[in-house]
């Protein structure tokens, strides 16, 4: 009777005590009854692990390494050649086959003189060097002319499924042979075949576009880089209980994403060749850094007195309602009932702290030199 009643009552009393004392608990408590186990008033003590509160320094202008390099002529040349490549023509030739030539092949695959199912084909269009059949085909095709037949043995690769590992004798006859000819790059050709008027404009626009893409990618990487740099400033160890929680969350999330693609963990490990221990080790490493970054953000929130306003909280509740397809009042009521409304507010404050740091971060390249990754202003911004 009394024992059961105590077991039923203590969790509620403990929860009240946590709220009353405003304790940021991060693990299950160890509870010892100190009085009232048999009769009289109940007294108990709860030993709990709380989130460490740290005071961070040196976060005001973090130097963060981001992948960005100005677009050089080599990169522009490559893009220009891609455009020419889209307009390439294949022209018949009678010289020996070379890399990137196009050939029409008759292929026969045999084992002990008997044809192998699925390994014989006529008029097969093939680009020399593409490696889409077996590597030995490319090696033997080079230097071969129209009308010639080559013979070689090859071990089938994984793309041949159950036959992988088997040795097959190939006989390949070259039919038509063609070479890829790119159009000459002239102002006239550019004007007639592309969106640009001349070569100079084309190169300039390609450079600007590529640079914009590189800047956008660098900007996207900036937030992650700030979090990684921030984690390095934390001088305490990440509490195991928080790391364990984060690992569980990450594994569950990843498992759900796999399930949406109809794959389970066993299949994932088989496909990627990754060892489950290695996967857990990597996840734990990421989780540890995420926990440290979170502790750091909480410190910035406190030191910079960053708060999420009631209006911002309402905005977030409305966004949650839209995402879950529920009414705003229902979502707000559920958050209050679950006691997590303040956790949402805290989340928002940490988001603002991260933006505070990103705005003040100094992007640098791999050599530590400061770089400018600001996005160019649009004409509308400049006029405003």
Protein Blocks (a to p, Z undefined) as FASTA:
>chain_A
ZZmmmmmmmmmmmmmmmmmnopacfbdcddddfehklgcjdddddddddddddddehklm
ccdddddddddfklmmmmmmmmmmmmcccdddfbdcdehiacdddddddeehiacehiac
ehiacdehklpmbfklmmmmgopaehiacdddddddfknommgoiacddddddfdddddd
dddddfklmmmmmmbfbfklmmmmmmmmmmmmmmmmmmmmmmmmmmmmmmmmpcbdcdfk
lmmmmmmmmmmmmmmmmmmnopafklmmmmnopafklmmmmmmmmmmmmmmmmmmmmmmm
mmnopacdfklmmmmmmmmmmmnopafklmmmmmmmnopmmmmmmmmmmmmmmmmmmmmp
ccddfkopacdfbdcddfklmmZZ
